[in-house]
Amino acid sequence: MPEFRTGGGDAAWRQYLQRHIHLPATTQEAPNRFVATFIVSETGAIRQARLARSSGIAALDAEVVRAIRALPPFRPGQQNGVNVSVQLSFSMIICLQ
């Protein structure tokens, strides 16, 4: 499986996203859940970031996709010693304050 370059497993890149998602001023004060997917290419670059399930707030959805695309490169996944592209999916709840 691909790894975040700083280590720390899935928790590290999720924390990175939480720190780098800048919430739009127009968002509601309620928890918003979304499901996102992206591909870590054989070079470790982030590709095809998209939402599989919208939060229901267009500005927040756009910001989440922007933050995913801004992730630093990962260590690519490998299969039989060869770098391969891997699709990752995750869900997250953002509590707006």
MODELLER restraints for C-alpha pairs under 7 A, 6 or more apart:
rsr = mdl.restraints
at = mdl.atoms
rsr.add(forms.Gaussian(group=physical.xy_distance, feature=features.Distance(at['CA:1:A'], at['CA:77:A']), mean=4.41, stdev=0.5))
rsr.add(forms.Gaussian(group=physical.xy_distance, feature=features.Distance(at['CA:1:A'], at['CA:78:A']), mean=6.69, stdev=0.5))
rsr.add(forms.Gaussian(group=physical.xy_distance, feature=features.Distance(at['CA:2:A'], at['CA:40:A']), mean=6.93, stdev=0.5))
rsr.add(forms.Gaussian(group=physical.xy_distance, feature=features.Distance(at['CA:2:A'], at['CA:74:A']), mean=6.27, stdev=0.5))
rsr.add(forms.Gaussian(group=physical.xy_distance, feature=features.Distance(at['CA:2:A'], at['CA:75:A']), mean=5.49, stdev=0.5))
rsr.add(forms.Gaussian(group=physical.xy_distance, feature=features.Distance(at['CA:2:A'], at['CA:76:A']), mean=4.64, stdev=0.5))
rsr.add(forms.Gaussian(group=physical.xy_distance, feature=features.Distance(at['CA:2:A'], at['CA:77:A']), mean=4.08, stdev=0.5))
rsr.add(forms.Gaussian(group=physical.xy_distance, feature=features.Distance(at['CA:3:A'], at['CA:9:A']), mean=6.27, stdev=0.5))
rsr.add(forms.Gaussian(group=physical.xy_distance, feature=features.Distance(at['CA:3:A'], at['CA:74:A']), mean=5.50, stdev=0.5))
rsr.add(forms.Gaussian(group=physical.xy_distance, feature=features.Distance(at['CA:3:A'], at['CA:75:A']), mean=5.05, stdev=0.5))
rsr.add(forms.Gaussian(group=physical.xy_distance, feature=features.Distance(at['CA:3:A'], at['CA:76:A']), mean=6.76, stdev=0.5))
rsr.add(forms.Gaussian(group=physical.xy_distance, feature=features.Distance(at['CA:4:A'], at['CA:12:A']), mean=6.97, stdev=0.5))
rsr.add(forms.Gaussian(group=physical.xy_distance, feature=features.Distance(at['CA:4:A'], at['CA:13:A']), mean=6.24, stdev=0.5))
rsr.add(forms.Gaussian(group=physical.xy_distance, feature=features.Distance(at['CA:4:A'], at['CA:74:A']), mean=4.70, stdev=0.5))
rsr.add(forms.Gaussian(group=physical.xy_distance, feature=features.Distance(at['CA:4:A'], at['CA:75:A']), mean=6.24, stdev=0.5))
rsr.add(forms.Gaussian(group=physical.xy_distance, feature=features.Distance(at['CA:5:A'], at['CA:74:A']), mean=5.20, stdev=0.5))
rsr.add(forms.Gaussian(group=physical.xy_distance, feature=features.Distance(at['CA:5:A'], at['CA:75:A']), mean=5.76, stdev=0.5))
rsr.add(forms.Gaussian(group=physical.xy_distance, feature=features.Distance(at['CA:17:A'], at['CA:67:A']), mean=6.22, stdev=0.5))
rsr.add(forms.Gaussian(group=physical.xy_distance, feature=features.Distance(at['CA:17:A'], at['CA:68:A']), mean=6.90, stdev=0.5))
rsr.add(forms.Gaussian(group=physical.xy_distance, feature=features.Distance(at['CA:20:A'], at['CA:67:A']), mean=6.15, stdev=0.5))
rsr.add(forms.Gaussian(group=physical.xy_distance, feature=features.Distance(at['CA:21:A'], at['CA:63:A']), mean=6.33, stdev=0.5))
rsr.add(forms.Gaussian(group=physical.xy_distance, feature=features.Distance(at['CA:21:A'], at['CA:64:A']), mean=6.19, stdev=0.5))
rsr.add(forms.Gaussian(group=physical.xy_distance, feature=features.Distance(at['CA:21:A'], at['CA:67:A']), mean=5.81, stdev=0.5))
rsr.add(forms.Gaussian(group=physical.xy_distance, feature=features.Distance(at['CA:22:A'], at['CA:63:A']), mean=6.87, stdev=0.5))
rsr.add(forms.Gaussian(group=physical.xy_distance, feature=features.Distance(at['CA:23:A'], at['CA:60:A']), mean=6.48, stdev=0.5))
rsr.add(forms.Gaussian(group=physical.xy_distance, feature=features.Distance(at['CA:24:A'], at['CA:59:A']), mean=6.35, stdev=0.5))
rsr.add(forms.Gaussian(group=physical.xy_distance, feature=features.Distance(at['CA:24:A'], at['CA:60:A']), mean=6.40, stdev=0.5))
rsr.add(forms.Gaussian(group=physical.xy_distance, feature=features.Distance(at['CA:27:A'], at['CA:57:A']), mean=6.92, stdev=0.5))
rsr.add(forms.Gaussian(group=physical.xy_distance, feature=features.Distance(at['CA:28:A'], at['CA:96:A']), mean=6.86, stdev=0.5))
rsr.add(forms.Gaussian(group=physical.xy_distance, feature=features.Distance(at['CA:29:A'], at['CA:96:A']), mean=4.99, stdev=0.5))
rsr.add(forms.Gaussian(group=physical.xy_distance, feature=features.Distance(at['CA:29:A'], at['CA:97:A']), mean=5.60, stdev=0.5))
rsr.add(forms.Gaussian(group=physical.xy_distance, feature=features.Distance(at['CA:30:A'], at['CA:95:A']), mean=6.05, stdev=0.5))
rsr.add(forms.Gaussian(group=physical.xy_distance, feature=features.Distance(at['CA:30:A'], at['CA:96:A']), mean=5.67, stdev=0.5))
rsr.add(forms.Gaussian(group=physical.xy_distance, feature=features.Distance(at['CA:31:A'], at['CA:93:A']), mean=6.26, stdev=0.5))
rsr.add(forms.Gaussian(group=physical.xy_distance, feature=features.Distance(at['CA:31:A'], at['CA:94:A']), mean=5.51, stdev=0.5))
rsr.add(forms.Gaussian(group=physical.xy_distance, feature=features.Distance(at['CA:31:A'], at['CA:95:A']), mean=4.20, stdev=0.5))
rsr.add(forms.Gaussian(group=physical.xy_distance, feature=features.Distance(at['CA:31:A'], at['CA:96:A']), mean=6.09, stdev=0.5))
rsr.add(forms.Gaussian(group=physical.xy_distance, feature=features.Distance(at['CA:32:A'], at['CA:55:A']), mean=5.42, stdev=0.5))
rsr.add(forms.Gaussian(group=physical.xy_distance, feature=features.Distance(at['CA:32:A'], at['CA:93:A']), mean=5.46, stdev=0.5))
rsr.add(forms.Gaussian(group=physical.xy_distance, feature=features.Distance(at['CA:32:A'], at['CA:94:A']), mean=5.22, stdev=0.5))
rsr.add(forms.Gaussian(group=physical.xy_distance, feature=features.Distance(at['CA:32:A'], at['CA:95:A']), mean=6.34, stdev=0.5))
rsr.add(forms.Gaussian(group=physical.xy_distance, feature=features.Distance(at['CA:33:A'], at['CA:55:A']), mean=5.27, stdev=0.5))
rsr.add(forms.Gaussian(group=physical.xy_distance, feature=features.Distance(at['CA:33:A'], at['CA:92:A']), mean=5.67, stdev=0.5))
rsr.add(forms.Gaussian(group=physical.xy_distance, feature=features.Distance(at['CA:33:A'], at['CA:93:A']), mean=4.27, stdev=0.5))
rsr.add(forms.Gaussian(group=physical.xy_distance, feature=features.Distance(at['CA:33:A'], at['CA:94:A']), mean=6.33, stdev=0.5))
rsr.add(forms.Gaussian(group=physical.xy_distance, feature=features.Distance(at['CA:34:A'], at['CA:53:A']), mean=5.25, stdev=0.5))
rsr.add(forms.Gaussian(group=physical.xy_distance, feature=features.Distance(at['CA:34:A'], at['CA:54:A']), mean=5.26, stdev=0.5))
rsr.add(forms.Gaussian(group=physical.xy_distance, feature=features.Distance(at['CA:34:A'], at['CA:55:A']), mean=4.79, stdev=0.5))
rsr.add(forms.Gaussian(group=physical.xy_distance, feature=features.Distance(at['CA:34:A'], at['CA:91:A']), mean=5.63, stdev=0.5))
rsr.add(forms.Gaussian(group=physical.xy_distance, feature=features.Distance(at['CA:34:A'], at['CA:92:A']), mean=5.77, stdev=0.5))
rsr.add(forms.Gaussian(group=physical.xy_distance, feature=features.Distance(at['CA:34:A'], at['CA:93:A']), mean=6.63, stdev=0.5))
rsr.add(forms.Gaussian(group=physical.xy_distance, feature=features.Distance(at['CA:35:A'], at['CA:51:A']), mean=5.83, stdev=0.5))
rsr.add(forms.Gaussian(group=physical.xy_distance, feature=features.Distance(at['CA:35:A'], at['CA:52:A']), mean=5.31, stdev=0.5))
rsr.add(forms.Gaussian(group=physical.xy_distance, feature=features.Distance(at['CA:35:A'], at['CA:53:A']), mean=4.79, stdev=0.5))
rsr.add(forms.Gaussian(group=physical.xy_distance, feature=features.Distance(at['CA:35:A'], at['CA:54:A']), mean=6.92, stdev=0.5))
rsr.add(forms.Gaussian(group=physical.xy_distance, feature=features.Distance(at['CA:35:A'], at['CA:90:A']), mean=5.68, stdev=0.5))
rsr.add(forms.Gaussian(group=physical.xy_distance, feature=features.Distance(at['CA:35:A'], at['CA:91:A']), mean=4.19, stdev=0.5))
rsr.add(forms.Gaussian(group=physical.xy_distance, feature=features.Distance(at['CA:35:A'], at['CA:92:A']), mean=6.58, stdev=0.5))
rsr.add(forms.Gaussian(group=physical.xy_distance, feature=features.Distance(at['CA:36:A'], at['CA:50:A']), mean=5.77, stdev=0.5))
rsr.add(forms.Gaussian(group=physical.xy_distance, feature=features.Distance(at['CA:36:A'], at['CA:51:A']), mean=4.22, stdev=0.5))
rsr.add(forms.Gaussian(group=physical.xy_distance, feature=features.Distance(at['CA:36:A'], at['CA:52:A']), mean=5.25, stdev=0.5))
rsr.add(forms.Gaussian(group=physical.xy_distance, feature=features.Distance(at['CA:36:A'], at['CA:53:A']), mean=6.80, stdev=0.5))
rsr.add(forms.Gaussian(group=physical.xy_distance, feature=features.Distance(at['CA:36:A'], at['CA:89:A']), mean=5.67, stdev=0.5))
rsr.add(forms.Gaussian(group=physical.xy_distance, feature=features.Distance(at['CA:36:A'], at['CA:90:A']), mean=5.58, stdev=0.5))
rsr.add(forms.Gaussian(group=physical.xy_distance, feature=features.Distance(at['CA:36:A'], at['CA:91:A']), mean=6.25, stdev=0.5))
rsr.add(forms.Gaussian(group=physical.xy_distance, feature=features.Distance(at['CA:37:A'], at['CA:49:A']), mean=5.86, stdev=0.5))
rsr.add(forms.Gaussian(group=physical.xy_distance, feature=features.Distance(at['CA:37:A'], at['CA:50:A']), mean=5.63, stdev=0.5))
rsr.add(forms.Gaussian(group=physical.xy_distance, feature=features.Distance(at['CA:37:A'], at['CA:51:A']), mean=6.22, stdev=0.5))
rsr.add(forms.Gaussian(group=physical.xy_distance, feature=features.Distance(at['CA:37:A'], at['CA:52:A']), mean=6.62, stdev=0.5))
rsr.add(forms.Gaussian(group=physical.xy_distance, feature=features.Distance(at['CA:37:A'], at['CA:87:A']), mean=6.86, stdev=0.5))
rsr.add(forms.Gaussian(group=physical.xy_distance, feature=features.Distance(at['CA:37:A'], at['CA:88:A']), mean=5.53, stdev=0.5))
rsr.add(forms.Gaussian(group=physical.xy_distance, feature=features.Distance(at['CA:37:A'], at['CA:89:A']), mean=4.24, stdev=0.5))
rsr.add(forms.Gaussian(group=physical.xy_distance, feature=features.Distance(at['CA:37:A'], at['CA:90:A']), mean=6.52, stdev=0.5))
rsr.add(forms.Gaussian(group=physical.xy_distance, feature=features.Distance(at['CA:38:A'], at['CA:46:A']), mean=6.76, stdev=0.5))
rsr.add(forms.Gaussian(group=physical.xy_distance, feature=features.Distance(at['CA:38:A'], at['CA:47:A']), mean=6.02, stdev=0.5))
rsr.add(forms.Gaussian(group=physical.xy_distance, feature=features.Distance(at['CA:38:A'], at['CA:48:A']), mean=5.36, stdev=0.5))
rsr.add(forms.Gaussian(group=physical.xy_distance, feature=features.Distance(at['CA:38:A'], at['CA:49:A']), mean=4.27, stdev=0.5))
rsr.add(forms.Gaussian(group=physical.xy_distance, feature=features.Distance(at['CA:38:A'], at['CA:50:A']), mean=6.44, stdev=0.5))
rsr.add(forms.Gaussian(group=physical.xy_distance, feature=features.Distance(at['CA:38:A'], at['CA:87:A']), mean=5.65, stdev=0.5))
rsr.add(forms.Gaussian(group=physical.xy_distance, feature=features.Distance(at['CA:38:A'], at['CA:88:A']), mean=5.51, stdev=0.5))
rsr.add(forms.Gaussian(group=physical.xy_distance, feature=features.Distance(at['CA:38:A'], at['CA:89:A']), mean=6.64, stdev=0.5))
rsr.add(forms.Gaussian(group=physical.xy_distance, feature=features.Distance(at['CA:39:A'], at['CA:46:A']), mean=5.79, stdev=0.5))
rsr.add(forms.Gaussian(group=physical.xy_distance, feature=features.Distance(at['CA:39:A'], at['CA:47:A']), mean=5.00, stdev=0.5))
rsr.add(forms.Gaussian(group=physical.xy_distance, feature=features.Distance(at['CA:39:A'], at['CA:48:A']), mean=5.99, stdev=0.5))
rsr.add(forms.Gaussian(group=physical.xy_distance, feature=features.Distance(at['CA:39:A'], at['CA:49:A']), mean=6.97, stdev=0.5))
rsr.add(forms.Gaussian(group=physical.xy_distance, feature=features.Distance(at['CA:39:A'], at['CA:85:A']), mean=6.57, stdev=0.5))
rsr.add(forms.Gaussian(group=physical.xy_distance, feature=features.Distance(at['CA:39:A'], at['CA:86:A']), mean=5.52, stdev=0.5))
rsr.add(forms.Gaussian(group=physical.xy_distance, feature=features.Distance(at['CA:39:A'], at['CA:87:A']), mean=4.20, stdev=0.5))
rsr.add(forms.Gaussian(group=physical.xy_distance, feature=features.Distance(at['CA:39:A'], at['CA:88:A']), mean=6.06, stdev=0.5))
rsr.add(forms.Gaussian(group=physical.xy_distance, feature=features.Distance(at['CA:40:A'], at['CA:46:A']), mean=4.92, stdev=0.5))
rsr.add(forms.Gaussian(group=physical.xy_distance, feature=features.Distance(at['CA:40:A'], at['CA:47:A']), mean=6.27, stdev=0.5))
rsr.add(forms.Gaussian(group=physical.xy_distance, feature=features.Distance(at['CA:40:A'], at['CA:74:A']), mean=6.99, stdev=0.5))
rsr.add(forms.Gaussian(group=physical.xy_distance, feature=features.Distance(at['CA:40:A'], at['CA:76:A']), mean=6.55, stdev=0.5))
rsr.add(forms.Gaussian(group=physical.xy_distance, feature=features.Distance(at['CA:40:A'], at['CA:85:A']), mean=5.52, stdev=0.5))
rsr.add(forms.Gaussian(group=physical.xy_distance, feature=features.Distance(at['CA:40:A'], at['CA:86:A']), mean=5.32, stdev=0.5))
rsr.add(forms.Gaussian(group=physical.xy_distance, feature=features.Distance(at['CA:40:A'], at['CA:87:A']), mean=6.28, stdev=0.5))
rsr.add(forms.Gaussian(group=physical.xy_distance, feature=features.Distance(at['CA:41:A'], at['CA:47:A']), mean=6.73, stdev=0.5))
rsr.add(forms.Gaussian(group=physical.xy_distance, feature=features.Distance(at['CA:41:A'], at['CA:76:A']), mean=6.61, stdev=0.5))
rsr.add(forms.Gaussian(group=physical.xy_distance, feature=features.Distance(at['CA:41:A'], at['CA:84:A']), mean=6.61, stdev=0.5))
rsr.add(forms.Gaussian(group=physical.xy_distance, feature=features.Distance(at['CA:41:A'], at['CA:85:A']), mean=4.14, stdev=0.5))
rsr.add(forms.Gaussian(group=physical.xy_distance, feature=features.Distance(at['CA:41:A'], at['CA:86:A']), mean=6.52, stdev=0.5))
rsr.add(forms.Gaussian(group=physical.xy_distance, feature=features.Distance(at['CA:42:A'], at['CA:76:A']), mean=5.45, stdev=0.5))
rsr.add(forms.Gaussian(group=physical.xy_distance, feature=features.Distance(at['CA:42:A'], at['CA:77:A']), mean=6.99, stdev=0.5))
rsr.add(forms.Gaussian(group=physical.xy_distance, feature=features.Distance(at['CA:42:A'], at['CA:83:A']), mean=4.99, stdev=0.5))
rsr.add(forms.Gaussian(group=physical.xy_distance, feature=features.Distance(at['CA:42:A'], at['CA:84:A']), mean=4.47, stdev=0.5))
rsr.add(forms.Gaussian(group=physical.xy_distance, feature=features.Distance(at['CA:42:A'], at['CA:85:A']), mean=4.67, stdev=0.5))
rsr.add(forms.Gaussian(group=physical.xy_distance, feature=features.Distance(at['CA:43:A'], at['CA:76:A']), mean=6.02, stdev=0.5))
rsr.add(forms.Gaussian(group=physical.xy_distance, feature=features.Distance(at['CA:44:A'], at['CA:73:A']), mean=4.99, stdev=0.5))
rsr.add(forms.Gaussian(group=physical.xy_distance, feature=features.Distance(at['CA:44:A'], at['CA:74:A']), mean=4.54, stdev=0.5))
rsr.add(forms.Gaussian(group=physical.xy_distance, feature=features.Distance(at['CA:44:A'], at['CA:75:A']), mean=5.32, stdev=0.5))
rsr.add(forms.Gaussian(group=physical.xy_distance, feature=features.Distance(at['CA:44:A'], at['CA:76:A']), mean=4.51, stdev=0.5))
rsr.add(forms.Gaussian(group=physical.xy_distance, feature=features.Distance(at['CA:45:A'], at['CA:73:A']), mean=4.84, stdev=0.5))
rsr.add(forms.Gaussian(group=physical.xy_distance, feature=features.Distance(at['CA:45:A'], at['CA:74:A']), mean=6.58, stdev=0.5))
rsr.add(forms.Gaussian(group=physical.xy_distance, feature=features.Distance(at['CA:46:A'], at['CA:69:A']), mean=6.17, stdev=0.5))
rsr.add(forms.Gaussian(group=physical.xy_distance, feature=features.Distance(at['CA:46:A'], at['CA:73:A']), mean=6.54, stdev=0.5))
rsr.add(forms.Gaussian(group=physical.xy_distance, feature=features.Distance(at['CA:49:A'], at['CA:65:A']), mean=6.05, stdev=0.5))
rsr.add(forms.Gaussian(group=physical.xy_distance, feature=features.Distance(at['CA:49:A'], at['CA:68:A']), mean=6.40, stdev=0.5))
rsr.add(forms.Gaussian(group=physical.xy_distance, feature=features.Distance(at['CA:49:A'], at['CA:69:A']), mean=6.27, stdev=0.5))
rsr.add(forms.Gaussian(group=physical.xy_distance, feature=features.Distance(at['CA:50:A'], at['CA:65:A']), mean=6.03, stdev=0.5))
rsr.add(forms.Gaussian(group=physical.xy_distance, feature=features.Distance(at['CA:54:A'], at['CA:61:A']), mean=6.39, stdev=0.5))
rsr.add(forms.Gaussian(group=physical.xy_distance, feature=features.Distance(at['CA:55:A'], at['CA:61:A']), mean=6.28, stdev=0.5))
rsr.add(forms.Gaussian(group=physical.xy_distance, feature=features.Distance(at['CA:76:A'], at['CA:83:A']), mean=5.98, stdev=0.5))
rsr.add(forms.Gaussian(group=physical.xy_distance, feature=features.Distance(at['CA:76:A'], at['CA:84:A']), mean=6.73, stdev=0.5))
rsr.add(forms.Gaussian(group=physical.xy_distance, feature=features.Distance(at['CA:77:A'], at['CA:83:A']), mean=5.69, stdev=0.5))
rsr.add(forms.Gaussian(group=physical.xy_distance, feature=features.Distance(at['CA:77:A'], at['CA:84:A']), mean=5.56, stdev=0.5))
rsr.add(forms.Gaussian(group=physical.xy_distance, feature=features.Distance(at['CA:77:A'], at['CA:85:A']), mean=6.62, stdev=0.5))
rsr.add(forms.Gaussian(group=physical.xy_distance, feature=features.Distance(at['CA:77:A'], at['CA:86:A']), mean=6.45, stdev=0.5))
rsr.add(forms.Gaussian(group=physical.xy_distance, feature=features.Distance(at['CA:78:A'], at['CA:84:A']), mean=5.40, stdev=0.5))
